[in-house]
Amino acid sequence: MTSIDRQAAYTGTKDVAAPLRFDLARLEAYLTANARGFKGPFAVADETEPRRRRPLLTILVIALVIAALAAAFWFLAPPEWKARIGLGAAGISPLALVTTHMDRQQLESGNELLTVTGRVINPTSKEQDVPAIQAQLRNKTGKVVYSWTIAPPARTLPAGGSASFNSAEVNVPPGGDELTISLGSPRA
């Protein structure tokens, strides 16, 4: 008994065996004579007209997919990604900070007091939300030795407006020479 590879023998496509093929010429002649409304000839599988694509529909679908991806990126991407491609600065406020006074005092208790005063200014023509103010005290090598958050002096600032802020910190470690003040999240 001969064994055959059934997978290879019965998988895929191949031409119809000669005894099973239609005689298209005889079939067309019969249908032309007997079938009312028949218009020949038959189209052979290789002669069929290719399906037409609609270029406008394809372009429209591609445009909609691109618009959906852009909208998803705009609303869902982290600010750092947006800043990297120039769509907006990551957490940077249009507000300006001016430090008007900084003082360190040794208290009688032995503690050190650091006081900072300044103004938050809105130079834009629109009302702006005021984020928390981040303060960092760094040593000469740039290492942060102490940091704290200063409450915003107002929730919002009108166009061209400003507001004063004050902060006093006790038990500030020695060695901090450079004070950095910024709006929003602290800078590393």
BANU-957562 format. One record per residue (C-alpha): residue number from 1; residue in three letters; z, y, x. Coordinates in steps of 0.1 Angstrom, whole numbers, plus 5000, padded with zeros to 4 digits. Example, Ala and Ser with C-alpha at 12.3 -4.5 7.8 and 13.67 -1.06 7.14 Angstrom:
<r n="1" res="ala" up="5078" north="4955" east="5123"/>
<r n="2" res="ser" up="5071" north="4989" east="5137"/>
This chain:
<r n="1" res="met" up="5000" north="5000" east="5000"/>
<r n="2" res="thr" up="4990" north="5034" east="5014"/>
<r n="3" res="ser" up="5016" north="5061" east="5014"/>
<r n="4" res="ile" up="5005" north="5097" east="5008"/>
<r n="5" res="asp" up="5023" north="5129" east="5013"/>
<r n="6" res="arg" up="5027" north="5140" east="4977"/>
<r n="7" res="gln" up="5039" north="5175" east="4987"/>
<r n="8" res="ala" up="5007" north="5182" east="5006"/>
<r n="9" res="ala" up="4984" north="5164" east="4982"/>
<r n="10" res="tyr" up="4996" north="5182" east="4950"/>
<r n="11" res="thr" up="5007" north="5216" east="4962"/>
<r n="12" res="gly" up="4986" north="5248" east="4964"/>
<r n="13" res="thr" up="4952" north="5255" east="4951"/>
<r n="14" res="lys" up="4918" north="5239" east="4957"/>
<r n="15" res="asp" up="4884" north="5237" east="4942"/>
<r n="16" res="val" up="4880" north="5217" east="4910"/>
<r n="17" res="ala" up="4866" north="5182" east="4917"/>
<r n="18" res="ala" up="4829" north="5179" east="4911"/>
<r n="19" res="pro" up="4832" north="5155" east="4881"/>
<r n="20" res="leu" up="4856" north="5179" east="4864"/>
<r n="21" res="arg" up="4836" north="5211" east="4867"/>
<r n="22" res="phe" up="4819" north="5229" east="4838"/>
<r n="23" res="asp" up="4781" north="5232" east="4839"/>
<r n="24" res="leu" up="4781" north="5270" east="4833"/>
<r n="25" res="ala" up="4744" north="5272" east="4826"/>
<r n="26" res="arg" up="4745" north="5246" east="4799"/>
<r n="27" res="leu" up="4776" north="5261" east="4784"/>
<r n="28" res="glu" up="4761" north="5296" east="4782"/>
<r n="29" res="ala" up="4729" north="5282" east="4766"/>
<r n="30" res="tyr" up="4749" north="5264" east="4740"/>
<r n="31" res="leu" up="4771" north="5294" east="4732"/>
<r n="32" res="thr" up="4741" north="5318" east="4731"/>
<r n="33" res="ala" up="4724" north="5295" east="4705"/>
<r n="34" res="asn" up="4755" north="5286" east="4684"/>
<r n="35" res="ala" up="4782" north="5313" east="4688"/>
<r n="36" res="arg" up="4776" north="5345" east="4669"/>
<r n="37" res="gly" up="4783" north="5376" east="4690"/>
<r n="38" res="phe" up="4784" north="5358" east="4723"/>
<r n="39" res="lys" up="4771" north="5379" east="4752"/>
<r n="40" res="gly" up="4767" north="5361" east="4784"/>
<r n="41" res="pro" up="4767" north="5354" east="4812"/>
<r n="42" res="phe" up="4802" north="5341" east="4821"/>
<r n="43" res="ala" up="4819" north="5358" east="4851"/>
<r n="44" res="val" up="4827" north="5334" east="4878"/>
<r n="45" res="ala" up="4862" north="5338" east="4893"/>
<r n="46" res="asp" up="4848" north="5353" east="4925"/>
<r n="47" res="glu" up="4827" north="5377" east="4906"/>
<r n="48" res="thr" up="4854" north="5393" east="4884"/>
<r n="49" res="glu" up="4857" north="5430" east="4887"/>
<r n="50" res="pro" up="4888" north="5440" east="4907"/>
<r n="51" res="arg" up="4916" north="5455" east="4887"/>
<r n="52" res="arg" up="4915" north="5492" east="4889"/>
<r n="53" res="arg" up="4946" north="5510" east="4900"/>
<r n="54" res="arg" up="4955" north="5543" east="4885"/>
<r n="55" res="pro" up="4961" north="5567" east="4914"/>
<r n="56" res="leu" up="4978" north="5593" east="4893"/>
<r n="57" res="leu" up="5003" north="5569" east="4880"/>
<r n="58" res="thr" up="5010" north="5555" east="4915"/>
<r n="59" res="ile" up="5015" north="5590" east="4929"/>
<r n="60" res="leu" up="5038" north="5599" east="4900"/>
<r n="61" res="val" up="5059" north="5568" east="4905"/>
<r n="62" res="ile" up="5062" north="5575" east="4943"/>
<r n="63" res="ala" up="5071" north="5612" east="4936"/>
<r n="64" res="leu" up="5098" north="5601" east="4911"/>
<r n="65" res="val" up="5113" north="5576" east="4936"/>
<r n="66" res="ile" up="5114" north="5602" east="4963"/>
<r n="67" res="ala" up="5130" north="5628" east="4939"/>
<r n="68" res="ala" up="5156" north="5602" east="4929"/>
<r n="69" res="leu" up="5164" north="5594" east="4965"/>
<r n="70" res="ala" up="5167" north="5631" east="4974"/>
<r n="71" res="ala" up="5190" north="5638" east="4945"/>
<r n="72" res="ala" up="5212" north="5608" east="4954"/>
<r n="73" res="phe" up="5214" north="5621" east="4990"/>
<r n="74" res="trp" up="5222" north="5657" east="4978"/>
<r n="75" res="phe" up="5251" north="5646" east="4956"/>
<r n="76" res="leu" up="5264" north="5615" east="4974"/>
<r n="77" res="ala" up="5259" north="5620" east="5011"/>
<r n="78" res="pro" up="5289" north="5632" east="5032"/>
<r n="79" res="pro" up="5287" north="5668" east="5043"/>
<r n="80" res="glu" up="5284" north="5657" east="5079"/>
<r n="81" res="trp" up="5251" north="5640" east="5072"/>
<r n="82" res="lys" up="5238" north="5670" east="5053"/>
<r n="83" res="ala" up="5248" north="5693" east="5082"/>
<r n="84" res="arg" up="5230" north="5670" east="5107"/>
<r n="85" res="ile" up="5196" north="5675" east="5089"/>
<r n="86" res="gly" up="5203" north="5712" east="5082"/>
<r n="87" res="leu" up="5210" north="5711" east="5045"/>
<r n="88" res="gly" up="5244" north="5727" east="5048"/>
<r n="89" res="ala" up="5271" north="5733" east="5072"/>
<r n="90" res="ala" up="5298" north="5706" east="5071"/>
<r n="91" res="gly" up="5329" north="5722" east="5056"/>
<r n="92" res="ile" up="5321" north="5757" east="5071"/>
<r n="93" res="ser" up="5332" north="5786" east="5049"/>
<r n="94" res="pro" up="5313" north="5819" east="5047"/>
<r n="95" res="leu" up="5347" north="5836" east="5049"/>
<r n="96" res="ala" up="5358" north="5854" east="5080"/>
<r n="97" res="leu" up="5393" north="5852" east="5096"/>
<r n="98" res="val" up="5409" north="5880" east="5116"/>
<r n="99" res="thr" up="5442" north="5875" east="5133"/>
<r n="100" res="thr" up="5461" north="5908" east="5134"/>
<r n="101" res="his" up="5493" north="5896" east="5151"/>
<r n="102" res="met" up="5508" north="5866" east="5169"/>
<r n="103" res="asp" up="5543" north="5866" east="5183"/>
<r n="104" res="arg" up="5566" north="5840" east="5199"/>
<r n="105" res="gln" up="5603" north="5847" east="5200"/>
<r n="106" res="gln" up="5633" north="5827" east="5214"/>
<r n="107" res="leu" up="5660" north="5826" east="5187"/>
<r n="108" res="glu" up="5697" north="5827" east="5194"/>
<r n="109" res="ser" up="5699" north="5791" east="5182"/>
<r n="110" res="gly" up="5676" north="5781" east="5210"/>
<r n="111" res="asn" up="5646" north="5774" east="5187"/>
<r n="112" res="glu" up="5613" north="5791" east="5193"/>
<r n="113" res="leu" up="5597" north="5811" east="5164"/>
<r n="114" res="leu" up="5559" north="5816" east="5162"/>
<r n="115" res="thr" up="5547" north="5842" east="5137"/>
<r n="116" res="val" up="5510" north="5847" east="5128"/>
<r n="117" res="thr" up="5495" north="5873" east="5105"/>
<r n="118" res="gly" up="5459" north="5881" east="5096"/>
<r n="119" res="arg" up="5433" north="5886" east="5070"/>
<r n="120" res="val" up="5408" north="5864" east="5052"/>
<r n="121" res="ile" up="5376" north="5885" east="5045"/>
<r n="122" res="asn" up="5348" north="5877" east="5022"/>
<r n="123" res="pro" up="5317" north="5894" east="5037"/>
<r n="124" res="thr" up="5293" north="5878" east="5011"/>
<r n="125" res="ser" up="5280" north="5892" east="4978"/>
<r n="126" res="lys" up="5296" north="5864" east="4958"/>
<r n="127" res="glu" up="5331" north="5854" east="4949"/>
<r n="128" res="gln" up="5343" north="5826" east="4973"/>
<r n="129" res="asp" up="5370" north="5799" east="4971"/>
<r n="130" res="val" up="5396" north="5803" east="4998"/>
<r n="131" res="pro" up="5405" north="5770" east="5016"/>
<r n="132" res="ala" up="5437" north="5763" east="5034"/>
<r n="133" res="ile" up="5440" north="5778" east="5069"/>
<r n="134" res="gln" up="5444" north="5754" east="5098"/>
<r n="135" res="ala" up="5463" north="5766" east="5129"/>
<r n="136" res="gln" up="5464" north="5748" east="5162"/>
<r n="137" res="leu" up="5483" north="5756" east="5193"/>
<r n="138" res="arg" up="5466" north="5743" east="5225"/>
<r n="139" res="asn" up="5478" north="5741" east="5261"/>
<r n="140" res="lys" up="5457" north="5753" east="5291"/>
<r n="141" res="thr" up="5437" north="5720" east="5292"/>
<r n="142" res="gly" up="5427" north="5723" east="5255"/>
<r n="143" res="lys" up="5451" north="5696" east="5242"/>
<r n="144" res="val" up="5466" north="5703" east="5208"/>
<r n="145" res="val" up="5504" north="5705" east="5212"/>
<r n="146" res="tyr" up="5512" north="5717" east="5177"/>
<r n="147" res="ser" up="5492" north="5722" east="5144"/>
<r n="148" res="trp" up="5501" north="5732" east="5109"/>
<r n="149" res="thr" up="5485" north="5743" east="5077"/>
<r n="150" res="ile" up="5488" north="5778" east="5063"/>
<r n="151" res="ala" up="5486" north="5782" east="5025"/>
<r n="152" res="pro" up="5456" north="5802" east="5014"/>
<r n="153" res="pro" up="5466" north="5838" east="5005"/>
<r n="154" res="ala" up="5445" north="5837" east="4973"/>
<r n="155" res="arg" up="5426" north="5810" east="4954"/>
<r n="156" res="thr" up="5394" north="5831" east="4954"/>
<r n="157" res="leu" up="5382" north="5863" east="4970"/>
<r n="158" res="pro" up="5358" north="5887" east="4952"/>
<r n="159" res="ala" up="5326" north="5898" east="4969"/>
<r n="160" res="gly" up="5336" north="5921" east="4998"/>
<r n="161" res="gly" up="5373" north="5914" east="4993"/>
<r n="162" res="ser" up="5401" north="5904" east="5016"/>
<r n="163" res="ala" up="5436" north="5890" east="5015"/>
<r n="164" res="ser" up="5465" north="5890" east="5041"/>
<r n="165" res="phe" up="5482" north="5858" east="5053"/>
<r n="166" res="asn" up="5515" north="5853" east="5071"/>
<r n="167" res="ser" up="5529" north="5822" east="5087"/>
<r n="168" res="ala" up="5562" north="5815" east="5106"/>
<r n="169" res="glu" up="5569" north="5782" east="5124"/>
<r n="170" res="val" up="5601" north="5772" east="5140"/>
<r n="171" res="asn" up="5606" north="5746" east="5167"/>
<r n="172" res="val" up="5571" north="5751" east="5182"/>
<r n="173" res="pro" up="5569" north="5730" east="5214"/>
<r n="174" res="pro" up="5566" north="5750" east="5247"/>
<r n="175" res="gly" up="5533" north="5750" east="5266"/>
<r n="176" res="gly" up="5510" north="5761" east="5238"/>
<r n="177" res="asp" up="5491" north="5791" east="5251"/>
<r n="178" res="glu" up="5460" north="5793" east="5229"/>
<r n="179" res="leu" up="5461" north="5797" east="5191"/>
<r n="180" res="thr" up="5431" north="5786" east="5171"/>
<r n="181" res="ile" up="5429" north="5795" east="5134"/>
<r n="182" res="ser" up="5401" north="5782" east="5112"/>
<r n="183" res="leu" up="5394" north="5777" east="5075"/>
<r n="184" res="gly" up="5391" north="5743" east="5060"/>
<r n="185" res="ser" up="5398" north="5710" east="5078"/>
<r n="186" res="pro" up="5412" north="5712" east="5113"/>
<r n="187" res="arg" up="5387" north="5711" east="5143"/>
<r n="188" res="ala" up="5393" north="5685" east="5169"/>
